Amino acid sequence: MRKSALLSFEQMMARIGEIVESLEDSDLPLEKSIDLYEEGMKLIKETRTYLSEAEKRIKIINEEDKIEETDI
């Protein structure tokens, strides 16, 4: 199981913020910077997927609401 699969959306966003702050620190060794960059990109991909799924759910809810309104 991926580490990020255990994190909520908010936790992933917070971690991305931490990574950005760390990468802005010029004292990091190159290898550590690359590792953080890779972790951040994976988290960004997962948050995009999460948001896409949330958007789909909202569209379904809205469509169901429209159907119920027309039945009234």
Rosetta blueprint (number, residue, H / E / L):
1 M L
2 R L
3 K H
4 S H
5 A H
6 L H
7 L L
8 S L
9 F H
10 E H
11 Q H
12 M H
13 M H
14 A H
15 R H
16 I H
17 G H
18 E H
19 I H
20 V H
21 E H
22 S H
23 L H
24 E H
25 D L
26 S L
27 D L
28 L L
29 P L
30 L H
31 E H
32 K H
33 S H
34 I H
35 D H
36 L H
37 Y H
38 E H
39 E H
40 G H
41 M H
42 K H
43 L H
44 I H
45 K H
46 E H
47 T H
48 R H
49 T H
50 Y H
51 L H
52 S H
53 E H
54 A H
55 E H
56 K H
57 R H
58 I H
59 K H
60 I H
61 I H
62 N H
63 E H
64 E H
65 D H
66 K H
67 I H
68 E H
69 E H
70 T H
71 D H
72 I L
